[in-house]
């Protein structure tokens, strides 16, 4: 019995599309270019999908309402918040005491540095600015929800909070070193 011959002109595709084809019905995604983790050469990029469902910062960036420096400043703030919130926790007297329970973890140097950066950001943003940044970046609230929470309804207030939030992102980009001060020309 004769064996089937293999085709000699077998081509390998150079571009691999690793994007999912079967997304859920209510998925909110945007394409983003990232470093290829499987690349043989450093610096190779691939296009992937980023979920935007609970990510107001990602939504603003994918719609080009904020620039890359503002986006990176917001992400750095979120990262510092995650590092700092893992810190020491209060003892809960209502819980039953258990022998051999784990001791609380000490504060690490990374946590301490994150708290110092957050304190600086809070000082530079002011009370209203730091509350606005916290509501959007940590709690994931929209501008409309922020207005409702403060009892300020209407499109003008939504526009005000959006403009103020972008100003705060500009300041975060400066604090974290993703942008430099603009020099006014006299």
C-alpha positions as MATLAB code, in Angstrom:
seq = 'XXXXXXXXXXXXXXXXXXXXXXXXXXXXXXXXXXXXXXXXXXXXXXXXXXXXXXXXXXXXXXXXXXXXXXXXXXXXXXXXXXXXXXXXXXXXXXXXXXXXXXXXXXXXXXXXXXXXXXXXXXXXXXXXXXXXXXXXXXXXXXXXXXXXXXXXXXXXXXXXXXXXXXXXXXXXXXXXXXXXXXXXXX';
ca = [
       0.000    0.000    0.000;
       1.419    3.364   -0.997;
       2.019    6.011    1.640;
       0.635    9.510    1.224;
       3.320   12.022    0.397;
       3.774   15.093    2.550;
       3.657   18.466    0.953;
       7.153   19.974    0.697;
       5.900   23.556    0.587;
       4.753   23.563    4.200;
       4.875   27.163    5.457;
       4.942   28.297    9.044;
       2.997   31.422    9.827;
       5.285   34.127   11.205;
       2.520   35.969   13.016;
       0.622   34.134   15.708;
      -2.816   35.422   16.577;
      -3.313   34.497   20.227;
      -6.494   36.491   20.660;
      -9.577   34.678   21.866;
     -12.257   34.141   19.273;
     -15.034   33.125   21.653;
     -15.687   36.027   24.004;
     -18.619   36.151   26.419;
     -21.638   38.180   25.310;
     -21.056   41.012   27.757;
     -17.274   41.222   27.342;
     -15.691   44.661   27.155;
     -12.235   44.328   25.610;
      -9.691   46.449   23.781;
      -6.622   45.459   21.814;
      -3.269   46.314   23.343;
       0.288   45.679   22.171;
       2.539   43.994   24.769;
       5.946   42.314   24.907;
       5.776   38.746   23.618;
       6.510   36.374   26.539;
       7.369   33.578   24.072;
       9.595   35.695   21.837;
      13.028   34.544   20.811;
      14.258   38.084   20.189;
      13.918   40.793   22.882;
      11.522   43.580   22.017;
       9.083   41.522   19.936;
       5.474   42.564   20.447;
       2.113   40.822   20.150;
      -1.430   42.129   20.087;
      -3.632   40.870   22.922;
      -7.034   41.695   24.347;
      -7.384   43.578   27.635;
     -10.562   43.320   29.667;
     -12.144   46.692   30.382;
     -15.160   45.574   32.384;
     -14.042   46.798   35.833;
     -11.181   48.989   34.692;
     -12.115   52.673   34.298;
      -8.476   53.631   33.718;
      -8.159   51.063   30.924;
     -11.385   52.330   29.333;
     -10.131   55.909   29.309;
      -6.815   54.825   27.806;
      -8.352   52.616   25.114;
     -10.691   55.462   24.073;
      -7.696   57.813   23.937;
      -9.171   60.135   26.566;
      -5.926   59.964   28.563;
      -2.353   59.611   27.325;
       0.269   56.973   28.138;
       1.905   58.972   30.962;
      -1.448   59.502   32.710;
      -2.259   55.797   32.281;
       1.106   54.688   33.726;
       0.774   57.146   36.628;
      -2.668   55.748   37.462;
      -1.390   52.159   37.265;
       1.552   53.022   39.546;
      -0.893   54.504   42.078;
      -3.018   51.330   41.942;
       0.080   49.164   42.409;
       1.227   51.195   45.417;
      -2.253   50.956   46.913;
      -2.233   47.162   46.547;
       1.205   46.924   48.178;
       0.258   49.225   51.050;
      -3.133   47.714   51.829;
      -1.588   44.302   52.544;
       0.039   45.808   55.636;
      -0.697   45.275   59.313;
      -4.278   44.442   60.159;
      -6.155   45.029   63.379;
      -6.789   42.182   65.785;
     -10.416   41.100   65.680;
     -11.509   40.453   69.310;
     -14.736   38.760   68.148;
     -12.826   35.912   66.524;
     -12.065   32.861   68.582;
      -8.442   32.533   69.686;
      -6.649   29.588   68.118;
      -3.345   28.161   69.351;
      -0.678   28.031   66.684;
      -2.231   30.780   64.603;
       0.048   32.648   62.250;
       1.742   35.765   63.504;
       1.132   38.966   61.592;
       3.629   39.624   58.825;
       5.956   42.563   59.454;
       5.855   45.589   57.191;
       8.282   45.166   54.314;
      10.453   47.869   52.791;
       8.356   47.792   49.593;
       5.209   48.455   51.634;
       6.871   51.298   53.485;
       8.032   52.921   50.227;
       4.543   52.483   48.713;
       2.960   54.216   51.718;
       5.446   57.088   51.459;
       4.627   57.551   47.752;
       0.874   57.416   48.501;
       1.275   60.018   51.247;
       3.151   62.303   48.843;
       0.456   61.811   46.201;
      -2.262   62.634   48.736;
      -0.459   65.823   49.780;
       0.006   66.976   46.179;
      -3.518   66.055   45.019;
      -5.258   67.616   47.991;
      -8.250   66.213   49.831;
     -10.710   66.452   46.936;
      -8.242   65.192   44.330;
      -7.116   62.209   46.391;
     -10.748   61.299   47.141;
     -11.575   61.484   43.427;
      -8.557   59.360   42.458;
      -9.427   56.807   45.146;
     -13.050   56.580   43.995;
     -12.086   56.005   40.364;
      -8.885   53.947   40.595;
      -9.543   51.900   43.726;
     -13.353   51.688   43.949;
     -13.877   51.684   40.155;
     -16.618   54.311   40.156;
     -17.729   56.252   37.087;
     -17.966   60.044   37.004;
     -21.754   59.799   37.128;
     -21.596   57.608   40.250;
     -19.183   60.050   41.891;
     -21.591   62.911   41.196;
     -24.524   60.935   42.586;
     -22.538   60.025   45.700;
     -21.817   63.708   46.324;
     -25.326   64.857   45.430;
     -24.143   66.729   42.331;
     -26.207   65.673   39.340;
     -26.040   66.738   35.718;
     -23.724   66.663   32.729;
     -21.783   69.741   33.850;
     -20.750   67.981   37.059;
     -19.791   64.810   35.173;
     -17.626   66.915   32.845;
     -16.097   68.719   35.830;
     -15.172   65.449   37.588;
     -13.715   64.035   34.363;
     -11.579   67.150   33.812;
     -10.474   67.184   37.467;
      -9.609   63.469   37.299;
      -7.398   64.041   34.237;
      -5.634   66.852   36.145;
      -5.028   64.423   39.018;
      -3.652   61.842   36.573;
      -1.289   64.510   35.230;
      -0.053   65.106   38.772;
       0.355   61.341   39.392;
       2.382   61.047   36.180;
       4.705   63.750   37.540;
       4.943   62.148   40.992;
       5.800   58.712   39.610;
       8.198   60.069   36.987;
       6.261   59.251   33.804;
       6.095   62.926   32.791;
       8.054   66.118   33.341;
       6.905   69.630   34.298;
       5.961   71.893   31.432;
       7.984   75.045   31.350;
       6.020   78.195   30.630;
       7.616   80.437   28.052;
       7.728   84.129   28.980;
];
